Amino acid sequence: MKLSEGITINTKLLILQLVVIAVVWSGMAVFYTEMSSASQFIFHLVTSWMLFLIVMIIKGLLKERKQRRQ
């Protein structure tokens, strides 16, 4: 499903999720030195998820750009 701007809803949802995760990640990063090992593990999981979202957003945008050129 496409929006009027040409960006799919899936990409918009991924971007929204990335923004929310980035806010949570920023809050966790402030207290990283005070975290227990379990909390640091969760921090690394959130970091991995954030990087995955970035890759998926870039992949989606490149795919849409390629489809628009054809």
ABEGO torsion letter per residue (X at the ends): XBBAAGBBAAAAAAAAAAAAAAAAAAAAAAAAAABBAAAAAAAAAAAAAAAAAAAAAAAAAAAAAAAAAX
